[in-house]
């Protein structure tokens, strides 16, 4: 009212000022959306490309190729068990392609939760120890602490060294790309589940389960660290002789994962004012890695052994089973915590 009163007929009418801020912000918002979309597309392409080396090798081996398999390798003597194992692992890595689509396509938000969380949990479990150990092993080699040429020459032929480098580089890239795609997806779909603090203590039965998981994680974590520093208890003579700085990096990675599972489960069960995403992340990643690798190693130990190597010791199989139990207990705590957040 006051503004119109001071205008003369010769004064130009100003344009409406209200839309100006929105118009100014629109390009920025559009740019942000475009930037996020471009980043997602890049991550999608990276994740898909990272599956190619492993899929190509497995497909070639199933077709009868010997690429990457040296003369005298025990793999050349393997029969049906290895063929089935190659087919299963090829299918598992192919599932990464479907998982990437679920995480990036609009219809992926309508996928039933269990159909997504089970493969994501499995992928987290199988890839996390590799993400931790493989860079450490590369660093060990770069610093000159890897197995020497005489040790490598004494080992029974298995695979060409380039196979491990190509495959585990692909796994590392897959893991990082999937994590970068899953976090924003989970934030959009389930963000409120880890918003705020942990909150109230979980029911006492869950606390007992968390305490059991923490106890198991301490025992297993100490054992893995013992192996990392050259301990031999629970190992076969063949495993003990194969100890190196590189294998120590793998043991340290498993120790980190199992300790994370126990610590995360305990923090979730006891409640408190800690931001929920940290203990939930610890428990999720640690439980997945401990359960998945325990199951993987136990299944491998129960199958036919390649070559003339020693049978896995009973102690080793019990340790693998202990990993599965500890991982399962921590997973139960994570599940109970997420259910309590849904109910609140």
N, C-alpha and C positions, 0 to 999 in steps of 0.2 A: 504494500500500500504506500509506504513512504517513498520507495524508490520510484514508483510511477509518478508521484506528485512533482518531482523535481525535473522530469524530462520535459523538453520543449518539443514543438512539432518539428524543429530543425535537427534535433538530436537523433542520431541513428539508434534504432531499436537494438538492444543487445540480444545476442542469441541466448537461449536458455542455458544457464550454467550447470544445472543438475546432471545432465547426462555426461558432462565432460570427464569427471573422475572415472566413471564406469568405462567410458570409451578409452581412457588412457590405460586402465588396468587390463582391459580385454586382450590387447596384444601380448602383455606380459603373461597372463594366465594361459593364453593359447600357446605361447612359447614354452612355458613350463610343461604343458601337456605334451607338446611336440617333442621336447627334450626327453621327457620320461619315456615316451613311446619309442624314440630312437634308441635310447639306452636298453630298453627291453628287447627290441629287435636285435641289437648287437649281441646281447647275452644269449638270446635264443639261438642265433646262428653259431655262436661259440660253443654252446652246450651240444648242439647237434653235430658239429664238425668233430668235437672231441670224442664222440662215440665211434667214429669211422675206423681208427686204427685197430681197436679191439675187435669190432665186428668183422672187419676184413680178415684179420688173422684167424679168428675162430671159424669163419666161413671157409677159408682156404684149408685149414686143417681138417675140417669135416669133409671137404671134397678130396682129401688125400694128398694135399700139398705138404712139402717138408720145409717150407720157408721158415727160417729162424730156428730150425731144429738141427743141431749138428750131428755128424756121424757118431754113432755109439751112444746116442741119447737113450735113456730109459723110456722116453716117450714113444720111441719107435717100436717098442715091444708091448706097449699098452693095448688093451683090447676094448671090450664093450664098455667097461666102466668109464674109461677116459672119453670115449665117444659120447656117452650120455652126459658126462660132466661138461664137455665142450658145448653140447647142444643147450644144456640148461643155462650155462653162463652166457652164451650168446643171446638167449631169450631174455635173460635178466638185463643185459646191457641194452638190448633193443627196447625194453620197457622205459628206458630213460627218454626215448623219443616221445612216447605217449605222455610221460610225466611232464615234459617240457610243454607240450600242447595244452595240457590241463592247466598249467600254471600261467599260461599266456593268452589263451583264448577266452572270450566272454562266457562261453558255455561251461568253462572250467569251474566257475563260481557256483554252478548248480550241481556239480558232481557230488554224490553222497560222500559224507565226511570220511567214512571208513575206507572207501575205495581210494582215497587220496592219502590219508594218514599212514596206512599200512605200508605202501611202497615208499613214501617219503621217509618213514622211520627206518625201513630196511636200508634205503640208500644212504641215509645219514650214518647208520651203523657200519656199513661196509666201507664207506669212503673216508670217514673221519680219521681212523688210524693211518690211512695212506697219506692224507693231507698233513698229518703231524710227522710221520716217519720219513716219507720220501724226501722232502727238502733237507731234513737232517742227514740223511744218508748221502745226498749229493754234497752237502757241506763237508762231511767227513772225508769223502773221496777227494774233494778239492783241496783239503788241508793235508792230504797225504796219509790219512790214518785208515784208509780202507784196506781190504785184504790184498796182500801182495801178490805178484804174478805166480810165485811158487805155490801159494795156497790155492789160487784159482786153478792152476794146472793140476793140482792133486785132486780136485773135486771131480766127481763123476759127471760127464757131459749131460746137460739138461736142456738149456736154451741159449741161443746166442745172446750176448750181453745187450745188444741193441734192442732186443725184444722188451726187456724189462724197462729200459729207458723210454721207449715209445709208449708202451702200455700204461706205465705209471704216471707219465706226464699227462696222458689223456685222462686218466682217472682224476688227477689233481685238478685239471681244468674243469672237468665235469662237476666235481664237488663244489668248487668255488662258484661256477655259473649257476648251478642248481640252488645253492644257498642264497645267492643274490636275487634269484627269481622267486624263491619261496617266501622270503621275509616280507616283501610288499604284498604278495598274495595273502599270506596269513594275516597281515595287518588289516587288509580290507575285509576279510571274512571272519576272523576270530579275534580282532584286536582287543576287544573288551576282556578277553580271558586273561590277558597278562597286564592290563592297565592297572595302575595303582600299586599298592603294597601287597605282600603275601596275605595278610589278614589273619583271620582266626586260626587257631591250632586245629589240625585235622583230627577226626575221631581217634581215640586211643588205639584201636586195632591197627589203624594205618600207621600210627606212631611206632608200634611194635615192628611192623613190616619195614619201616624206614630205618629203624635201629638195626635190624638184621641185615639190610642192604649195606648200611654203613660199616658194620662189623666185617662183612664179607669183603667189602672194597678195601678195607685196611689190610686184611690178610693177603689178598691178591695183589694189591699195590706194592706191598713190601716184597712179595715174591718176584714180581716183574722187575723191580729195582735191583733185587739180589741177582737175578739173571743178567741184568744190564751191566753189572759190575763184575761179571765173570763167574758167578755162582753156578754150580752144576746140579744141586739137589733137585730131583724131579725130572731131570733131563736124561735122555738116552746118551750113551757114549758118543754116538754119531752127532747128536745135537750139541753136546758139550764141546766136541772138537771143532764144530763149525762156528763157534763164538767169534765175533769180531766187533769192531766199533760200529759197523753197519747194522749187525743184528741187535746190538745194544740200543741203537736208535729206535728200532721196532719195539723192543721191550719197554723203553721209556714211554713211547706213545701209548701202549696198552695200559701202563701204570697210570698215566694222566687220565685216560678215559674211565678206568674203573674207579679211581678216586673221585672224579667228577660226578659219577653216578651216585656214589654214597653220600657225598657232601650235598648235592642237589636234593636228593630224596629227604635228607634230614632237615634241610632248611625249609622245604615245602611243608613237611609234616608239623614242624614246631610253630609255624606262623610267625608273625611279627611285622615290623614296619619296613623291612627290606623290599625294594622294588621287585615285583613278582617275576619280571622277565629274566633276571639274572639266575636265581635258583632253578627256574623252569628250564632255561636254556642249558644249564649245567646237567640237570637230571635227564633231560631229553637226549642230548648228545651222548652223555656218558652211558646211559642205560642202553641206548640203541647200539653203540659201538661194542659194549661189553657182551650184550646178548647175541648180536649178529656174529661177532667173531668167535665167541665161544661155540655157537652152534656150527659155524662153518668148519672150525678146526676139529670139533668132535666128529662130525659127519665124515670128514676126510680121513680121520684116524681109524674109523670103523670100516672104511672101504678097503679094497685090495691095494696093497702097497706096490709102488712101481720099483722095478729093479730088484736088487738084492739088499736094500737097506733094512735097518732094524725095524721091527714092529714098534709102534708107539707104546711107551710104558703105561702101565696102569695109573701111575701117578700123574702123568701128563693128561690122560683122559679124565681123571677126576678133577684136575685143574680146569680143563675146558668145561666140564659140567658145572663146576663152581662159578665160572664166568656166566654161564647161562642162568644159573639160579640167582646170582647177584643182579644181573641185568633185568631179570624178570621181576624181582622184588622192587627194584627202582622204577620199572615201568608201571607196576601196580600203583605206586605212590603218585606218579605223574598222572595216571588215569583218574585216580580219586580226586586229585587236586583240580583237574579240569572239570570233572563232574560237579564239584562243589561250586566252581565259578559259574557254571551254567545254571545251577539251581538258585544262585543268589540273585 
